[in-house]
Amino acid sequence: REHIPAMNELAMLLVSQKRGADAQGLVEPLLRLTKDAPFALDTAAQAAVAGGKFDAARAFLDKALKQEPSNPAIWQSYAQLEDAAGRPDAGQKWRDRLSVQGAPMAGSRAPIKTE
């Protein structure tokens, strides 16, 4: 379990480098080790988006949102998903939700909980 933060950060680094397939290889063990924690589901969604797997990304985010409905990192990921899927109007709705709540925008991440 001590490797969870490193696994998560490595997956996000791979996503940022447009290496979605490599990031997806870390997702299954990350989800298993964290018992589908919202931050891990968010990372899984971002890896799926990077790999063009928009339905899978939406499923991960839906599950994360059920656990943490007011988490702005999840909202931001929804906005990125919708933009990548060619639905900028839907993405804008999530960004509007962020701005109304005064939440941090792109680049911010929820703290990683490993307990």
C-alpha positions in Angstrom: 0.0 0.0 0.0 3.0 2.3 0.5 3.4 2.4 -3.3 -0.1 3.7 -4.0 0.8 7.4 -4.3 3.7 6.5 -6.6 1.6 4.3 -8.8 -1.0 7.1 -9.0 1.5 9.8 -9.8 3.2 7.6 -12.4 -0.1 6.9 -14.1 -0.8 10.6 -14.2 2.6 11.3 -15.6 2.1 8.8 -18.4 -1.3 10.4 -19.1 0.3 13.8 -19.4 2.8 12.3 -21.8 0.0 11.0 -24.0 0.9 7.4 -23.0 -2.6 6.3 -22.1 -2.0 2.6 -22.8 1.0 2.6 -20.5 -1.1 4.4 -17.8 -3.9 1.9 -18.2 -1.5 -0.8 -17.2 -1.2 0.7 -13.8 -5.0 1.2 -13.3 -6.1 -2.3 -12.5 -3.6 -2.8 -9.6 -4.2 0.8 -8.4 -8.0 0.2 -8.3 -7.5 -3.2 -6.6 -5.1 -1.8 -3.9 -7.3 1.2 -3.2 -10.6 -0.7 -3.3 -11.9 1.7 -6.0 -11.1 4.9 -4.1 -12.3 8.1 -5.9 -8.8 9.4 -6.6 -7.9 6.1 -8.2 -11.1 6.0 -10.3 -10.3 9.5 -11.4 -6.9 8.5 -12.5 -8.4 5.4 -14.3 -10.8 7.7 -16.1 -8.0 10.0 -17.2 -6.0 7.1 -18.5 -9.0 5.8 -20.4 -9.5 9.3 -21.9 -5.9 9.3 -23.0 -6.5 6.0 -24.6 -9.7 7.2 -26.3 -11.9 4.9 -24.2 -14.6 7.5 -23.4 -17.3 5.0 -22.2 -14.9 3.4 -19.8 -13.8 6.9 -18.6 -17.4 7.9 -18.0 -18.0 4.7 -16.0 -15.0 5.3 -13.8 -16.1 8.9 -13.1 -19.7 8.0 -12.5 -18.5 5.6 -9.8 -16.2 8.2 -8.3 -18.9 10.8 -8.3 -21.3 8.5 -6.4 -18.6 8.3 -3.6 -17.6 12.0 -3.6 -20.3 14.1 -5.4 -18.7 17.4 -4.4 -15.1 16.6 -5.4 -14.0 19.3 -7.8 -11.2 17.1 -9.2 -13.8 14.7 -10.5 -15.8 17.6 -12.0 -12.7 18.7 -13.8 -12.1 15.2 -15.1 -15.7 15.1 -16.4 -15.0 18.4 -18.3 -11.9 17.0 -19.8 -13.7 13.8 -20.8 -16.5 15.7 -22.5 -14.1 17.9 -24.4 -12.0 14.9 -25.5 -15.2 13.1 -26.6 -16.2 16.0 -28.8 -18.9 17.3 -26.5 -17.5 20.8 -25.5 -21.0 22.0 -24.4 -21.2 19.2 -21.8 -17.6 20.0 -20.8 -18.5 23.6 -20.3 -21.4 22.6 -17.9 -18.8 20.9 -15.7 -16.5 23.9 -15.8 -19.5 26.2 -15.0 -20.1 24.0 -11.9 -16.5 24.5 -10.9 -16.6 28.2 -11.3 -19.9 28.5 -9.4 -18.5 26.5 -6.5 -15.3 28.5 -6.5 -13.3 25.3 -7.0 -9.8 25.2 -8.3 -9.6 24.7 -12.1 -7.3 22.6 -14.3 -4.2 21.2 -12.9 -5.6 20.8 -9.4 -6.0 17.3 -7.9 -7.7 16.0 -4.8 -5.4 14.8 -2.1 -4.4 11.2 -2.3 -5.8 9.1 0.7 -4.2 5.8 1.2 -5.8 4.7 4.5 
